[in-house]
Amino acid sequence: MKDEIKTIKEVYQNKEYLILALSSTIVFYIVNVILHNYQTLFSLSKNPFIFFNLLVTMGLSFHQTVSQKTYISILILSTLFGLLLSLLVFKAKLNLSSSSKKPHVFASIGILLAILVPGCAACGVGILPLLGVSLGVLSFLPLKGFEISLIAIFIMAYSIVNVTKKMYVCDIARY
């Protein structure tokens, strides 16, 4: 685990990857705010300035419109998404390809699940409720769909560890 932490520190000493991680984290969060409030956003805001102001207000007060566990899971998933995306870009730029595609498959599955249901389905956050899949389908699960979010968190964290295992600090060129 020490090698993975050193690798992550080494990657994020480069401002390019730190900015990529932070910006993709913010974009993932904003996409979830938009998905949760798309009807309000698009019905009230014909003007781009009003749309932006409304989006900022909704983003800042998002924690008041969803459950606490959904909000926390979205924050965790947003952060993991930013970290994972920037690590994958770093790896791709340095052409540190590994013989195993397993981390990339897990990363893709984790990101897909995070987009489908980043919180609980009852809150209507994510793409799955927009597709018509809601509590009716997920009510059979003990946590009412929050399991999907927990699985996405686990898979994305696992992917981050696996991607960093393939990159060692001694192999990373100084930039």
GIFEN-V529088 format. One record per residue. RES is the residue in three letters. SS is DSSP state (A for helix, B for strand, O for the rest). PSI is psi in whole degrees, -180 to 180 (* if undefined). OMEGA is omega in degrees with one decimal (* if undefined). Layout:
BEGIN
[[RES & SS & PSI & OMEGA] [RES & SS & PSI & OMEGA]]
END
This chain:
BEGIN
[[MET & O & -26 & 179.2] [LYS & A & -39 & 179.4] [ASP & A & -39 & -179.5] [GLU & A & -42 & 179.6] [ILE & A & -42 & 177.2] [LYS & A & -41 & -179.7] [THR & A & -45 & 179.7] [ILE & A & -44 & 177.7] [LYS & A & -42 & -179.5] [GLU & A & -43 & -179.5] [VAL & A & -46 & -173.9] [TYR & A & 2 & 169.0] [GLN & O & -23 & 174.9] [ASN & O & 119 & -175.6] [LYS & A & -29 & -179.9] [GLU & A & -45 & -177.8] [TYR & A & -31 & 175.5] [LEU & A & -44 & 177.6] [ILE & A & -41 & 177.1] [LEU & A & -44 & 179.5] [ALA & A & -47 & -179.1] [LEU & A & -43 & -178.9] [SER & A & -39 & 178.5] [SER & A & -30 & 173.9] [THR & A & -46 & -179.6] [ILE & A & -42 & 179.6] [VAL & A & -44 & 179.3] [PHE & A & -42 & 179.1] [TYR & A & -47 & -178.5] [ILE & A & -39 & 177.6] [VAL & A & -40 & 177.8] [ASN & A & -37 & 175.6] [VAL & A & -44 & 179.5] [ILE & A & -45 & -179.6] [LEU & A & -36 & -179.6] [HIS & A & -30 & -173.6] [ASN & A & 21 & -171.7] [TYR & A & -39 & -178.6] [GLN & A & -44 & 179.4] [THR & A & -47 & -178.2] [LEU & A & -47 & -174.2] [PHE & A & -20 & 178.1] [SER & A & -30 & -177.1] [LEU & A & -12 & -169.6] [SER & O & 92 & 174.3] [LYS & O & -25 & 179.9] [ASN & O & 130 & -179.1] [PRO & A & -34 & 178.7] [PHE & A & -44 & 178.5] [ILE & A & -40 & 177.7] [PHE & A & -48 & -179.3] [PHE & A & -45 & 178.8] [ASN & A & -42 & 178.5] [LEU & A & -41 & 178.2] [LEU & A & -44 & 178.4] [VAL & A & -45 & 179.0] [THR & A & -45 & 179.7] [MET & A & -37 & 178.3] [GLY & A & -42 & -179.4] [LEU & A & -27 & -179.5] [SER & O & 14 & -176.8] [PHE & A & -35 & -179.5] [HIS & A & -19 & 179.2] [GLN & A & -13 & -175.9] [THR & O & -10 & 177.8] [VAL & O & 167 & 178.8] [SER & O & 160 & -178.3] [GLN & A & -42 & -179.5] [LYS & A & -34 & 176.6] [THR & A & -45 & -179.5] [TYR & A & -45 & 179.6] [ILE & A & -42 & 180.0] [SER & A & -36 & 177.6] [ILE & A & -40 & 177.1] [LEU & A & -44 & 179.2] [ILE & A & -47 & -179.5] [LEU & A & -38 & 177.6] [SER & A & -45 & 179.6] [THR & A & -47 & 178.7] [LEU & A & -39 & 177.9] [PHE & A & -47 & 179.4] [GLY & A & -45 & 178.7] [LEU & A & -48 & -177.1] [LEU & A & -46 & -179.0] [LEU & A & -46 & -178.4] [SER & A & -35 & 176.3] [LEU & A & -40 & 178.8] [LEU & A & -38 & 177.1] [VAL & A & -43 & 177.8] [PHE & A & -47 & -179.2] [LYS & A & -42 & 179.8] [ALA & A & -39 & -179.7] [LYS & A & -36 & 179.4] [LEU & O & 0 & -179.6] [ASN & O & 47 & 177.6] [LEU & O & 58 & -177.4] [SER & O & 143 & 178.2] [SER & O & 164 & 179.8] [SER & O & -19 & -177.7] [SER & O & 133 & 175.4] [LYS & O & 2 & -176.3] [LYS & A & -47 & 179.2] [PRO & A & -36 & -178.9] [HIS & A & -36 & 177.1] [VAL & A & -47 & 178.4] [PHE & A & -41 & 179.0] [ALA & A & -45 & 179.7] [SER & A & -43 & 178.8] [ILE & A & -44 & 179.2] [GLY & A & -44 & 179.3] [ILE & A & -42 & 178.3] [LEU & A & -48 & 179.2] [LEU & A & -38 & 179.0] [ALA & A & -34 & 178.8] [ILE & A & -40 & -178.7] [LEU & A & -53 & -178.6] [VAL & O & 88 & -179.5] [PRO & O & -13 & 177.8] [GLY & O & -145 & 176.6] [CYS & O & 150 & -177.8] [ALA & A & -27 & -179.0] [ALA & A & -29 & 179.6] [CYS & A & -14 & 178.8] [GLY & O & 28 & -179.6] [VAL & O & 139 & 178.1] [GLY & O & -177 & -176.1] [ILE & O & -30 & -177.0] [LEU & O & -47 & 176.8] [PRO & A & -31 & 177.8] [LEU & A & -26 & 179.1] [LEU & A & 2 & 178.1] [GLY & O & 0 & 178.0] [VAL & O & 117 & -178.0] [SER & O & -148 & -177.2] [LEU & A & -29 & 180.0] [GLY & A & -43 & -179.5] [VAL & A & -41 & -173.8] [LEU & A & -3 & -178.0] [SER & O & -14 & 178.4] [PHE & O & -17 & 179.1] [LEU & O & 145 & -177.1] [PRO & O & -34 & -178.6] [LEU & O & 17 & 175.6] [LYS & O & 39 & 176.7] [GLY & O & -12 & 178.8] [PHE & A & -20 & 177.1] [GLU & A & -36 & -179.4] [ILE & A & -42 & 178.1] [SER & A & -42 & 179.0] [LEU & A & -40 & 177.3] [ILE & A & -42 & 179.0] [ALA & A & -42 & 178.1] [ILE & A & -47 & -179.4] [PHE & A & -47 & -177.4] [ILE & A & -42 & -179.9] [MET & A & -39 & 176.8] [ALA & A & -43 & 177.5] [TYR & A & -40 & 179.1] [SER & A & -40 & 178.1] [ILE & A & -45 & 178.7] [VAL & A & -45 & -179.5] [ASN & A & -40 & 179.2] [VAL & A & -43 & -179.1] [THR & A & -26 & 175.9] [LYS & A & -32 & -177.8] [LYS & O & -14 & -179.8] [MET & O & 122 & 177.6] [TYR & O & 145 & -176.7] [VAL & A & -38 & -178.6] [CYS & A & -21 & -178.8] [ASP & A & -12 & -175.9] [ILE & O & 124 & -179.4] [ALA & O & 142 & 174.6] [ARG & O & 140 & -176.9] [TYR & O & * & *]]
END
